[in-house]
Amino acid sequence: SIENGQKKAAVCAACHGVNGNSVNPEWPSLANQSVKYMVEQLQHFKSGVRKNVLMSSQATNLSTEDMIDLSNYYNHQKSNIKAAAANEDVLILGETIYRGGIINREENELYYFYYYEPKSDYDYKVPACIACHGPQGSGNNKAGYPKISGQHSLYLSNRLKAYRDNYDNRDEYGHNYSIMSQISFKLTPKEIEALASYMQALY
């Protein structure tokens, strides 16, 4: 199915790059991505749960076999780690959140929480990303948690913002989306950019 996936992936290269390494910062790299995650996302695009002008039309005619073949092919491609795209202070903040989460906040940080009114200190806590995505950001295939290392920081920040902005409708997009939505909802704009910058160069 890897060989079949390579043939079927020819059309995908225009956006996702040769061997799944995207060169456009708005589009994700698929190289070495979780098979389960990719199949689920293609199913979401096909069913309309997840919407994108380009991807929705591409997924319409894909069979389940096509999705599995494509996902297996990309899963076996080597991912190119990209250079960090931020200064040291930003990367340190991103690493701190990724590896340790957020336990408490300074009073001046609470200004950024204009999305909702926290009921307790627990509402500010953010779990460490490493718990689900691993120390190298390789994800968890069995759980369907995606590989996030080597992605463009712009794509990552856009995804985190999408999770945050769809907080009220999070359950409509599935269990894993709901988890990420609840986490992103508690991140400030500065923290989102720091995480995205750090994850781009994570390996």
N, CA, C and O of each residue as an XYZ file, in Angstrom:
812
protein
N       0.822     -1.203      0.000
C       0.000      0.000      0.000
C       0.857      1.255      0.000
O       0.389      2.323     -0.393
N       2.123      1.136      0.441
C       3.025      2.283      0.404
C       3.302      2.664     -1.046
O       3.315      3.843     -1.398
N       3.522      1.650     -1.882
C       3.773      1.901     -3.305
C       2.550      2.526     -3.963
O       2.679      3.463     -4.750
N       1.369      2.015     -3.646
C       0.141      2.594     -4.189
C      -0.050      4.019     -3.684
O      -0.493      4.900     -4.421
N       0.290      4.229     -2.422
C       0.163      5.559     -1.849
C       1.064      6.564     -2.526
O       0.684      7.721     -2.703
N       2.257      6.136     -2.909
C       3.186      7.028     -3.608
C       2.604      7.489     -4.938
O       2.740      8.656     -5.305
N       1.966      6.592     -5.651
C       1.351      6.948     -6.932
C       0.189      7.918     -6.721
O       0.028      8.886     -7.465
N      -0.603      7.645     -5.711
C      -1.776      8.476     -5.444
C      -1.388      9.848     -4.885
O      -2.169     10.797     -4.958
N      -0.186      9.945     -4.332
C       0.255     11.189     -3.697
C       0.795     12.211     -4.688
O       1.142     13.326     -4.299
N       0.868     11.845     -5.956
C       1.440     12.760     -6.950
C       0.739     14.112     -6.944
O       1.391     15.151     -7.036
N      -0.578     14.102     -6.838
C      -1.341     15.351     -6.854
C      -1.148     16.144     -5.558
O      -1.298     17.365     -5.545
N      -0.818     15.445     -4.472
C      -0.661     16.100     -3.168
C       0.616     16.937     -3.082
O       0.700     17.881     -2.297
N       1.611     16.574     -3.906
C       2.920     17.219     -3.828
C       2.861     18.709     -4.131
O       3.712     19.466     -3.664
N       1.881     19.135     -4.897
C       1.775     20.551     -5.263
C       1.648     21.436     -4.027
O       2.158     22.556     -4.011
N       0.978     20.944     -3.002
C       0.795     21.723     -1.771
C       1.677     21.226     -0.627
O       2.223     22.024      0.136
N       1.813     19.911     -0.513
C       2.496     19.338      0.654
C       3.951     19.002      0.400
O       4.629     18.483      1.286
N       4.443     19.290     -0.802
C       5.864     19.137     -1.089
C       6.278     17.735     -1.465
O       5.526     16.777     -1.287
N       7.470     17.632     -1.982
C       8.037     16.344     -2.362
C       8.229     15.493     -1.108
O       8.809     15.948     -0.123
N       7.741     14.264     -1.153
C       7.844     13.340     -0.016
C       7.159     13.882      1.242
O       7.474     13.464      2.357
N       6.224     14.812      1.056
C       5.449     15.301      2.188
C       6.094     16.382      3.013
O       5.614     16.679      4.107
N       7.163     16.983      2.533
C       7.805     18.088      3.249
C       7.401     19.417      2.613
O       7.985     19.849      1.619
N       6.411     20.043      3.195
C       5.847     21.276      2.658
C       6.841     22.429      2.688
O       7.615     22.574      3.635
N       6.810     23.251      1.633
C       7.648     24.449      1.600
C       6.805     25.708      1.796
O       7.352     26.800      1.950
N       5.500     25.567      1.791
C       4.595     26.687      2.030
C       4.238     26.716      3.509
O       3.691     25.735      4.012
N       4.526     27.809      4.234
C       4.314     27.849      5.681
C       2.861     27.730      6.126
O       2.593     27.500      7.305
N       1.917     27.885      5.193
C       0.506     27.773      5.556
C      -0.016     26.345      5.431
O      -1.113     26.042      5.899
N       0.768     25.464      4.802
C       0.324     24.091      4.572
C       1.191     23.121      5.353
O       2.405     23.311      5.433
N       0.598     22.088      5.929
C       1.357     21.172      6.792
C       2.251     20.204      6.025
O       1.971     19.844      4.882
N       3.319     19.797      6.675
C       4.140     18.706      6.181
C       3.489     17.396      6.620
O       2.990     17.292      7.740
N       3.497     16.408      5.744
C       2.867     15.124      6.037
C       3.892     14.020      6.279
O       3.528     12.919      6.693
N       5.157     14.299      6.027
C       6.195     13.285      6.179
C       6.267     12.765      7.608
O       6.345     13.542      8.560
N       6.239     11.434      7.748
C       6.355     10.755      9.026
C       5.181     11.023      9.965
O       5.280     10.803     11.172
N       4.068     11.502      9.402
C       2.887     11.797     10.206
C       2.168     10.512     10.607
O       2.276      9.497      9.919
N       1.441     10.556     11.708
C       0.675      9.419     12.216
C      -0.351      8.947     11.188
O      -1.111      9.749     10.645
N      -0.368      7.630     10.923
C      -1.328      7.062      9.967
C      -2.760      7.291     10.444
O      -3.617      7.735      9.680
N      -3.005      6.984     11.706
C      -4.359      7.134     12.247
C      -4.832      8.580     12.155
O      -5.976      8.847     11.788
N      -3.945      9.504     12.490
C      -4.311     10.921     12.437
C      -4.663     11.350     11.011
O      -5.669     12.025     10.795
N      -3.828     10.955     10.036
C      -4.073     11.359      8.649
C      -5.372     10.770      8.103
O      -6.138     11.462      7.432
N      -5.617      9.499      8.392
C      -6.857      8.873      7.922
C      -8.063      9.584      8.515
O      -9.035      9.858      7.811
N      -8.004      9.882      9.806
C      -9.116     10.569     10.466
C      -9.360     11.942      9.861
O     -10.507     12.337      9.654
N      -8.279     12.678      9.575
C      -8.446     14.019      9.019
C      -9.020     13.976      7.603
O      -9.862     14.800      7.246
N      -8.565     13.017      6.800
C      -9.113     12.873      5.451
C     -10.594     12.509      5.514
O     -11.386     12.992      4.704
N     -10.966     11.673      6.457
C     -12.380     11.334      6.636
C     -13.181     12.561      7.045
O     -14.310     12.754      6.592
N     -12.593     13.391      7.905
C     -13.275     14.614      8.338
C     -13.463     15.584      7.169
O     -14.516     16.209      7.037
N     -12.443     15.705      6.328
C     -12.567     16.578      5.153
C     -13.647     16.054      4.213
O     -14.429     16.832      3.667
N     -13.692     14.748      4.025
C     -14.667     14.152      3.114
C     -16.095     14.305      3.634
O     -17.015     14.578      2.863
N     -16.276     14.128      4.932
C     -17.620     14.198      5.519
C     -18.099     15.624      5.748
O     -19.294     15.863      5.924
N     -17.149     16.586      5.747
C     -17.522     17.971      5.983
C     -17.354     18.419      7.417
O     -17.608     19.580      7.740
N     -16.923     17.501      8.291
C     -16.671     17.884      9.684
C     -15.572     18.932      9.735
O     -15.659     19.908     10.480
N     -14.539     18.715      8.935
C     -13.462     19.684      8.804
C     -13.537     20.283      7.412
O     -13.681     19.552      6.432
N     -13.440     21.599      7.311
C     -13.653     22.280      6.034
C     -12.401     23.047      5.593
O     -11.775     23.762      6.375
N     -12.065     22.874      4.325
C     -11.000     23.620      3.685
C     -11.270     23.569      2.193
O     -11.529     22.497      1.647
N     -11.214     24.706      1.531
C     -11.584     24.777      0.121
C     -10.822     23.759     -0.718
O     -11.412     23.074     -1.555
N      -9.515     23.658     -0.497
C      -8.693     22.743     -1.287
C      -8.845     21.294     -0.838
O      -9.077     20.406     -1.657
N      -8.713     21.062      0.458
C      -8.710     19.693      0.954
C     -10.080     19.021      0.888
O     -10.167     17.816      0.652
N     -11.127     19.777      1.090
C     -12.470     19.185      1.036
C     -12.756     18.613     -0.349
O     -13.320     17.526     -0.474
N     -12.366     19.346     -1.381
C     -12.594     18.867     -2.747
C     -11.689     17.687     -3.083
O     -12.099     16.780     -3.807
N     -10.445     17.690     -2.558
C      -9.520     16.594     -2.829
C      -9.976     15.299     -2.160
O      -9.791     14.212     -2.707
N     -10.572     15.422     -0.980
C     -10.960     14.231     -0.217
C     -12.276     13.626     -0.682
O     -12.577     12.476     -0.362
N     -13.055     14.383     -1.428
C     -14.393     13.927     -1.821
C     -14.394     12.568     -2.504
O     -15.243     11.724     -2.218
N     -13.449     12.359     -3.400
C     -13.443     11.121     -4.181
C     -12.502     10.045     -3.642
O     -12.277      9.033     -4.305
N     -11.958     10.255     -2.458
C     -11.061      9.267     -1.878
C     -11.840      8.148     -1.193
O     -12.773      8.405     -0.433
N     -11.451      6.911     -1.467
C     -12.023      5.771     -0.756
C     -11.235      5.566      0.536
O     -10.186      6.179      0.734
N     -11.743      4.709      1.405
C     -11.005      4.396      2.632
C      -9.644      3.792      2.302
O      -8.652      4.081      2.971
N      -9.602      2.948      1.262
C      -8.333      2.352      0.836
C      -7.357      3.425      0.370
O      -6.168      3.356      0.680
N      -7.847      4.414     -0.370
C      -6.992      5.518     -0.817
C      -6.393      6.247      0.382
O      -5.204      6.564      0.400
N      -7.229      6.506      1.375
C      -6.777      7.236      2.553
C      -5.698      6.468      3.309
O      -4.719      7.054      3.772
N      -5.880      5.165      3.430
C      -4.906      4.330      4.126
C      -3.604      4.256      3.337
O      -2.519      4.341      3.912
N      -3.715      4.097      2.009
C      -2.513      4.045      1.161
C      -1.712      5.339      1.261
O      -0.496      5.308      1.451
N      -2.389      6.463      1.134
C      -1.720      7.763      1.217
C      -1.067      7.964      2.580
O       0.071      8.426      2.674
N      -1.793      7.614      3.627
C      -1.278      7.806      4.987
C      -0.071      6.920      5.255
O       0.890      7.355      5.889
N      -0.114      5.678      4.775
C       1.029      4.774      4.951
C       2.251      5.282      4.197
O       3.375      5.207      4.695
N       2.024      5.798      2.999
C       3.144      6.333      2.219
C       3.805      7.500      2.943
O       5.023      7.517      3.125
N       2.999      8.472      3.355
C       3.571      9.647      4.014
C       4.195      9.294      5.362
O       5.202      9.885      5.753
N       3.613      8.346      6.066
C       4.161      7.933      7.352
C       5.589      7.395      7.228
O       6.373      7.476      8.174
N       5.921      6.848      6.060
C       7.248      6.248      5.858
C       8.260      7.218      5.225
O       9.365      6.817      4.859
N       7.874      8.485      5.101
C       8.798      9.476      4.538
C       9.550     10.192      5.663
O       9.016     10.382      6.756
N      10.769     10.579      5.388
C      11.600     11.266      6.385
C      11.202     12.732      6.495
O      11.058     13.429      5.490
N      11.030     13.176      7.705
C      10.634     14.557      7.960
C      11.848     15.466      8.055
O      12.836     15.128      8.706
N      11.772     16.617      7.405
C      12.841     17.612      7.486
C      12.546     18.583      8.625
O      11.522     19.266      8.614
N      13.443     18.643      9.606
C      13.265     19.577     10.715
C      13.644     20.977     10.244
O      14.686     21.172      9.618
N      12.797     21.932     10.546
C      13.021     23.304     10.089
C      13.740     24.118     11.154
O      13.663     23.804     12.341
N      14.428     25.147     10.735
C      15.162     26.007     11.670
C      14.198     26.813     12.531
O      13.087     27.130     12.104
N      14.626     27.139     13.733
C      13.815     27.952     14.631
C      13.577     29.319     14.010
O      14.460     29.879     13.360
N      12.375     29.852     14.214
C      12.009     31.119     13.587
C      11.685     32.188     14.620
O      10.749     32.967     14.444
N      12.462     32.223     15.701
C      12.200     33.209     16.751
C      13.459     33.407     17.579
O      14.416     32.641     17.469
N      13.447     34.449     18.417
C      14.614     34.697     19.264
C      14.609     33.756     20.463
O      13.641     33.032     20.695
N      15.694     33.776     21.215
C      15.896     32.807     22.290
C      14.831     32.904     23.379
O      14.384     31.878     23.893
N      14.420     34.113     23.737
C      13.415     34.280     24.791
C      12.098     33.614     24.417
O      11.454     32.977     25.251
N      11.700     33.766     23.149
C      10.455     33.165     22.675
C      10.556     31.647     22.697
O       9.620     30.963     23.113
N      11.693     31.120     22.250
C      11.888     29.671     22.218
C      11.928     29.075     23.624
O      11.445     27.963     23.841
N      12.495     29.803     24.569
C      12.542     29.325     25.956
C      11.134     29.238     26.524
O      10.800     28.274     27.213
N      10.301     30.246     26.238
C       8.910     30.221     26.692
C       8.181     29.030     26.073
O       7.453     28.314     26.762
N       8.379     28.822     24.771
C       7.727     27.710     24.098
C       8.147     26.369     24.677
O       7.312     25.489     24.885
N       9.443     26.212     24.938
C       9.946     24.957     25.511
C       9.399     24.737     26.915
O       9.053     23.615     27.286
N       9.324     25.807     27.689
C       8.814     25.708     29.059
C       7.382     25.189     29.070
O       7.047     24.308     29.862
N       6.541     25.727     28.199
C       5.147     25.285     28.134
C       5.057     23.868     27.575
O       4.309     23.036     28.087
N       5.828     23.602     26.518
C       5.771     22.285     25.883
C       6.151     21.183     26.866
O       5.507     20.135     26.911
N       7.191     21.420     27.646
C       7.719     20.366     28.515
C       7.157     20.404     29.938
O       7.182     19.390     30.637
N       6.655     21.552     30.370
C       6.175     21.643     31.747
C       4.765     22.161     31.916
O       4.233     22.158     33.026
N       4.147     22.609     30.825
C       2.804     23.172     30.933
C       2.805     24.504     31.648
O       3.847     25.146     31.784
N       1.637     24.917     32.106
C       1.493     26.163     32.868
C       0.765     25.832     34.163
O      -0.390     25.407     34.146
N       1.444     26.027     35.276
C       0.879     25.699     36.583
C       0.157     26.895     37.189
O      -0.927     26.746     37.754
N       0.747     28.069     37.075
C       0.116     29.281     37.595
C       0.515     30.462     36.725
O       1.378     30.345     35.855
N      -0.112     31.579     36.968
C       0.145     32.766     36.158
C       0.383     33.978     37.038
O      -0.113     34.068     38.161
N       1.156     34.906     36.498
C       1.336     36.182     37.182
C       0.075     37.023     36.984
O      -0.666     36.837     36.018
N      -0.150     37.934     37.900
C      -1.366     38.747     37.846
C      -1.458     39.544     36.546
O      -2.553     39.729     36.016
N      -0.321     40.020     36.025
C      -0.358     40.837     34.814
C      -0.679     40.003     33.566
O      -1.013     40.561     32.520
N      -0.580     38.675     33.671
C      -0.903     37.832     32.526
C      -2.406     37.629     32.372
O      -2.879     37.277     31.292
N      -3.147     37.847     33.432
C      -4.581     37.587     33.410
C      -5.318     38.547     32.477
O      -6.463     38.302     32.098
N      -4.662     39.623     32.119
C      -5.252     40.605     31.206
C      -5.639     39.970     29.885
O      -6.616     40.370     29.250
N      -4.861     38.972     29.475
C      -5.070     38.375     28.162
C      -6.300     37.480     28.091
O      -6.719     37.096     26.999
N      -6.884     37.143     29.239
C      -8.000     36.206     29.229
C      -9.325     36.920     29.019
O     -10.154     37.038     29.921
N      -9.485     37.386     27.797
C     -10.712     38.081     27.436
C     -11.718     37.124     26.814
O     -12.812     37.543     26.437
N     -11.369     35.850     26.699
C     -12.271     34.882     26.067
C     -13.330     34.368     27.030
O     -14.462     34.101     26.625
N     -12.974     34.228     28.287
C     -13.923     33.696     29.255
C     -13.543     34.142     30.657
O     -12.450     34.665     30.871
N     -14.442     33.935     31.613
C     -14.213     34.341     32.995
C     -13.841     33.107     33.818
O     -14.712     32.290     34.115
N     -12.576     32.954     34.191
C     -12.149     31.783     34.957
C     -12.853     31.706     36.310
O     -13.076     32.727     36.960
N     -13.201     30.488     36.728
C     -13.872     30.299     38.009
C     -12.898     29.949     39.123
O     -13.220     30.109     40.300
N     -11.712     29.474     38.767
C     -10.721     29.100     39.770
C      -9.333     29.115     39.139
O      -9.190     29.285     37.929
N      -8.319     28.935     39.973
C      -6.952     28.888     39.462
C      -6.765     27.733     38.491
O      -5.936     27.807     37.584
N      -7.543     26.653     38.679
C      -7.413     25.483     37.812
C      -7.722     25.840     36.356
O      -7.170     25.240     35.433
N      -8.601     26.813     36.158
C      -8.994     27.205     34.800
C      -7.826     27.768     34.007
O      -7.905     27.860     32.782
N      -6.739     28.147     34.682
C      -5.582     28.696     33.992
C      -4.524     27.634     33.674
O      -3.612     27.877     32.883
N      -4.649     26.478     34.284
C      -3.621     25.447     34.135
C      -3.637     24.850     32.733
O      -4.699     24.583     32.169
N      -2.439     24.645     32.178
C      -2.290     24.060     30.846
C      -1.369     22.847     30.958
O      -0.252     22.974     31.460
N      -1.817     21.668     30.500
C      -0.957     20.484     30.594
C       0.236     20.583     29.658
O       0.189     21.291     28.652
N       1.291     19.882     29.987
C       2.487     19.865     29.144
C       2.193     19.140     27.836
O       1.625     18.048     27.842
N       2.573     19.733     26.737
C       2.344     19.146     25.413
C       3.057     17.804     25.265
O       2.606     16.922     24.535
N       4.175     17.667     25.970
C       5.005     16.469     25.877
C       4.232     15.216     26.284
O       4.567     14.114     25.849
N       3.197     15.377     27.119
C       2.434     14.234     27.617
C       1.753     13.468     26.491
O       1.646     12.243     26.551
N       1.296     14.173     25.471
C       0.610     13.523     24.343
C       1.479     13.453     23.088
O       1.417     12.476     22.342
N       2.274     14.472     22.858
C       3.036     14.559     21.603
C       4.475     14.061     21.723
O       5.189     13.983     20.723
N       4.910     13.722     22.950
C       6.211     13.116     23.132
C       7.362     14.096     23.205
O       7.214     15.251     22.806
N       8.514     13.655     23.711
C       9.669     14.547     23.893
C      10.225     15.119     22.602
O      10.795     16.210     22.608
N      10.071     14.404     21.495
C      10.543     14.905     20.192
C       9.396     15.392     19.313
O       9.597     15.713     18.142
N       8.205     15.445     19.876
C       7.052     15.913     19.100
C       6.590     14.931     18.050
O       5.969     15.322     17.062
N       6.890     13.642     18.253
C       6.549     12.627     17.251
C       5.125     12.120     17.355
O       4.681     11.356     16.498
N       4.395     12.528     18.392
C       2.999     12.164     18.521
C       2.792     10.741     19.026
O       3.720     10.098     19.518
N       1.551     10.260     18.893
C       1.184      8.914     19.330
C       0.220      8.347     18.307
O      -0.945      8.744     18.255
N       0.704      7.417     17.493
C      -0.102      6.904     16.389
C      -1.348      6.167     16.871
O      -2.425      6.346     16.302
N      -1.220      5.341     17.907
C      -2.359      4.554     18.385
C      -3.481      5.449     18.897
O      -4.662      5.149     18.720
N      -3.098      6.545     19.531
C      -4.105      7.471     20.067
C      -4.566      8.481     19.024
O      -5.538      9.204     19.242
N      -3.866      8.531     17.887
C      -4.226      9.498     16.851
C      -3.720     10.891     17.125
O      -4.216     11.859     16.548
N      -2.714     11.011     18.023
C      -2.125     12.320     18.298
C      -1.059     12.595     17.235
O      -0.166     11.770     17.043
N      -1.132     13.718     16.551
C      -0.243     13.954     15.410
C       1.194     14.296     15.766
O       1.494     14.762     16.865
N       2.065     14.052     14.811
C       3.450     14.502     14.890
C       3.448     16.005     14.630
O       2.884     16.467     13.638
N       4.074     16.761     15.514
C       4.047     18.213     15.364
C       5.429     18.810     15.131
O       5.540     19.971     14.736
N       6.471     18.042     15.366
C       7.813     18.569     15.110
C       8.037     18.687     13.601
O       7.554     17.866     12.821
N       8.773     19.718     13.210
C       9.064     19.903     11.798
C       7.978     20.609     11.017
O       8.134     20.839      9.818
N       6.878     20.959     11.669
C       5.828     21.714     10.988
C       6.214     23.196     10.930
O       7.028     23.665     11.726
N       5.632     23.912      9.999
C       5.853     25.355      9.930
C       5.205     26.030     11.140
O       4.099     25.668     11.541
N       5.891     27.002     11.711
C       5.338     27.699     12.871
C       4.037     28.416     12.526
O       3.133     28.486     13.359
N       3.927     28.948     11.308
C       2.695     29.627     10.910
C       1.529     28.658     10.880
O       0.444     28.971     11.369
N       1.747     27.480     10.307
C       0.684     26.479     10.269
C       0.282     26.065     11.685
O      -0.906     25.955     11.989
N       1.272     25.837     12.547
C       0.983     25.424     13.917
C       0.206     26.493     14.679
O      -0.751     26.179     15.386
N       0.608     27.742     14.541
C      -0.095     28.817     15.256
C      -1.522     28.970     14.730
O      -2.444     29.227     15.504
N      -1.706     28.812     13.423
C      -3.056     28.889     12.852
C      -3.945     27.776     13.373
O      -5.126     27.996     13.642
N      -3.382     26.568     13.519
C      -4.162     25.440     14.040
C      -4.539     25.679     15.503
O      -5.676     25.427     15.900
N      -3.588     26.164     16.302
C      -3.886     26.434     17.709
C      -4.967     27.508     17.841
O      -5.833     27.422     18.712
N      -4.913     28.513     16.977
C      -5.939     29.567     17.003
C      -7.299     29.019     16.572
O      -8.333     29.424     17.104
N      -7.294     28.102     15.614
C      -8.546     27.496     15.164
C      -9.167     26.661     16.283
O     -10.378     26.701     16.497
N      -8.329     25.904     16.995
C      -8.836     25.152     18.150
C      -9.454     26.110     19.162
O     -10.546     25.865     19.675
N      -8.755     27.191     19.442
C      -9.233     28.172     20.411
C     -10.539     28.818     19.965
O     -11.486     28.910     20.747
N     -10.593     29.265     18.714
C     -11.751     30.009     18.231
C     -12.996     29.137     18.074
O     -14.113     29.654     18.054
N     -12.813     27.814     17.961
C     -13.952     26.906     17.845
C     -14.290     26.235     19.169
O     -14.906     25.169     19.197
N     -13.887     26.861     20.250
C     -14.100     26.289     21.585
C     -15.567     25.941     21.836
O     -15.863     24.866     22.356
N     -16.477     26.824     21.478
C     -17.896     26.591     21.755
C     -18.457     25.400     20.978
O     -19.425     24.776     21.412
N     -17.854     25.085     19.836
C     -18.345     23.981     19.007
C     -17.379     22.793     18.996
O     -17.449     21.944     18.107
N     -16.501     22.734     19.959
C     -15.397     21.775     19.941
C     -15.844     20.314     19.850
O     -15.189     19.509     19.189
N     -16.944     19.969     20.502
C     -17.367     18.569     20.521
C     -17.857     18.081     19.156
O     -17.911     16.877     18.908
N     -18.212     19.010     18.279
C     -18.678     18.629     16.946
C     -17.548     18.077     16.082
O     -17.798     17.373     15.104
N     -16.302     18.395     16.444
C     -15.146     18.020     15.630
C     -14.454     16.746     16.114
O     -13.464     16.320     15.520
N     -14.958     16.142     17.175
C     -14.376     14.905     17.671
C     -13.658     15.064     18.997
O     -13.406     16.177     19.458
N     -13.333     13.921     19.603
C     -12.755     13.898     20.951
C     -11.399     14.593     21.026
O     -11.176     15.427     21.904
N     -10.494     14.252     20.110
C      -9.153     14.833     20.155
C      -9.175     16.332     19.888
O      -8.421     17.091     20.497
N     -10.049     16.755     18.967
C     -10.192     18.187     18.690
C     -10.671     18.912     19.958
O     -10.194     19.998     20.284
N     -11.613     18.292     20.654
C     -12.148     18.895     21.867
C     -11.067     19.070     22.924
O     -11.028     20.083     23.622
N     -10.184     18.069     23.037
C      -9.078     18.167     24.001
C      -8.191     19.363     23.668
O      -7.859     20.166     24.541
N      -7.807     19.472     22.383
C      -6.929     20.557     21.974
C      -7.600     21.919     22.083
O      -6.944     22.919     22.375
N      -8.892     21.958     21.851
C      -9.631     23.210     21.950
C      -9.623     23.733     23.385
O      -9.447     24.929     23.617
N      -9.811     22.839     24.334
C      -9.822     23.239     25.741
C      -8.447     23.706     26.208
O      -8.341     24.558     27.091
N      -7.398     23.148     25.614
C      -6.044     23.566     25.956
C      -5.720     24.919     25.318
O      -5.238     25.827     25.995
N      -5.982     25.052     24.022
C      -5.659     26.286     23.303
C      -6.437     27.473     23.834
O      -5.974     28.612     23.771
N      -7.620     27.199     24.358
C      -8.477     28.246     24.906
C      -7.815     28.970     26.071
O      -8.153     30.115     26.370
N      -6.873     28.301     26.727
C      -6.216     28.856     27.908
C      -4.862     29.489     27.588
O      -4.164     29.947     28.492
N      -4.489     29.518     26.313
C      -3.202     30.085     25.914
C      -3.365     31.529     25.457
O      -4.320     31.864     24.755
N      -2.440     32.368     25.855
C      -2.435     33.746     25.374
C      -1.866     33.775     23.957
O      -1.198     32.824     23.552
N      -2.114     34.842     23.194
C      -1.517     34.955     21.854
C       0.004     34.799     21.875
O       0.580     34.171     20.987
N       0.649     35.372     22.890
C       2.103     35.270     23.007
C       2.535     33.827     23.208
O       3.540     33.395     22.643
N       1.791     33.083     24.002
C       2.126     31.683     24.278
C       1.913     30.802     23.051
O       2.680     29.870     22.810
N       0.882     31.094     22.284
C       0.632     30.344     21.051
C       1.794     30.518     20.078
O       2.275     29.543     19.502
N       2.239     31.739     19.896
C       3.345     31.996     18.974
C       4.645     31.359     19.474
O       5.440     30.853     18.681
N       4.854     31.389     20.789
C       6.061     30.787     21.353
C       6.063     29.276     21.150
O       7.081     28.702     20.765
N       4.950     28.642     21.402
C       4.837     27.195     21.216
C       5.054     26.813     19.748
O       5.776     25.865     19.443
N       4.425     27.559     18.856
C       4.542     27.269     17.427
C       5.992     27.400     16.962
O       6.475     26.579     16.181
N       6.675     28.424     17.439
C       8.065     28.636     17.057
C       8.962     27.524     17.584
O       9.858     27.050     16.885
N       8.711     27.114     18.823
C       9.525     26.051     19.415
C       9.287     24.714     18.712
O      10.238     23.987     18.424
N       8.023     24.389     18.435
C       7.702     23.097     17.838
C       8.249     22.971     16.409
O       8.548     21.870     15.949
N       8.374     24.098     15.720
C       8.902     24.052     14.344
C      10.282     23.420     14.305
O      10.604     22.694     13.364
N      11.096     23.684     15.305
C      12.473     23.183     15.323
C      12.675     22.022     16.301
O      13.807     21.612     16.556
N      11.577     21.495     16.846
C      11.662     20.416     17.829
C      12.094     19.112     17.169
O      11.579     18.741     16.114
N      13.044     18.419     17.800
C      13.479     17.116     17.300
C      14.060     16.284     18.432
O      14.483     15.150     18.210
